[in-house]
Structure formats: structure tokens, C-alpha cells
Amino acid sequence: MEEIIEKLKDILSSEGLINIKAKDIANALKIHPDTFNSMKFRNAIPYKQILNFLHERNININYFFYGTSPKNTLECESTYRILKLYKTNASLGGGGYNEYLESEDIIIDDKLLSRFKAKKCDLITCYGDSMEPLIQNNSILLCDKQKAYKNSNIYAVNTADGLFVKQVFMKDNGCILRSINTAYNDVFYSHGEYMIIGEIIAEIRSLR
């Protein structure tokens, strides 16, 4: 943590700050000074805030942490995105989906997201067997909120009965939500009774 603080001081000094104190670093990282001092005492590095700090200044992450840039050796530049993992049950319902839900930040390599052609994405948890064998119980799903709708694709759909992950078939008077598991019947919702959150474009079965 002390080494990280010295590197942050160097960056802030290059921006014109003088006599840099712990509270100045905390403010730059957008952390409350008391919280920052506690993290310093526990030798807990605030990776999320540092990544945001570096991203705002276009500073290479590898160079900051390790003193080397992959651009020099591999002719590439690693970038990362921070996605929200919303702690809501999907597939079998169990709660609506909105920005006020409890969530945690997950750092994912942008190259991985590029492979899925992911745009504005969130991560949501998925429980139950209604979409098996395609989607397994306790998976984490990558939900793209900007993809154009395509009939029969799989979407996260918010309803008064909870959040579902289903195949969506649009009809004149509403939509049909269909499970992959044939043990479950189709569910119909009239227009105004549902909201399509985004398309499910990937399934992550383990985050380690």
C-alpha cells in the first residue's frame, strides 16, 4: 500500500499538487479520508478506485502496478471494464431489476467483452432449472441492454412476478416467455405488464 501511495503522489505531483497528504490522495480516488486511512492501516489496496483514477488519466494499468507496459512487448494494450453484478434472482423470478438493487463491482477484461460484441452490459445472477440445459443453475449472465430485439432470443425480462430469463416471442397483444426446460409452461404478459431489460449474450458458470 505504501508503494501504491508513492506512485499516486507522483501522478498528483505531475498535475501540480504540492505537499500531498493522505486526504489529497483519498479525494483523488473519491474515497472518504477516514475510509482511506483505515485501508492504509489494513494494507488494503482500493483496486476499483485506482482503476478508475488511472482510466480517467489514460495511464496504463500494467505500467502503474508493474512498471512495464504490454504494448512494449506484446504490441497490445490491456484495458478493463467494471460491470455491476446485481444480486437479484433471475429465471425463476424473485425480484425486480433496477439500478437501486444491491450490487458489487466485477472487473472484466475488455477483450473478453469484445468477443461477445458486448456494449452496455450488466451481470445478473440466475437461479433455477427452467433454462437448463442451456443455462445452468447459479450462473452469472451477461446482459446487453443495447442490443436490438430479435424474436426468440433470450432476454432478461422484468415483470410484476419478478425477473425472468426466457426466450421471448413478441405477439400483437403482448409477449410469450418460454423456458428451454420443457417441464415449464409458457407464460404470457400483455403489453405494459413487462419490460425487456436486455439480451443475454453470455453465461459465466464460475467467477474465481
Secondary structure, 3 states (H helix, E strand, C coil): CHHHHHHHHHHHHHCCCCCCCHHHHHHHHCCCHHHHHHHHHCCCCCHHHHHHHHHHCCCCHHHHHHCCCHHHHCCCCCCEEEEEEECCCCECCCCCCCCCCCEEEEEEEHHHHHHCCCCCEEEEEEECCCCCCCCCCCEEEEEECCCCCCCCCEEEEEECCEEEEEEEEEECCEEEEECCCCCCCCEEEECCCEEEEEEEEEEECCCC
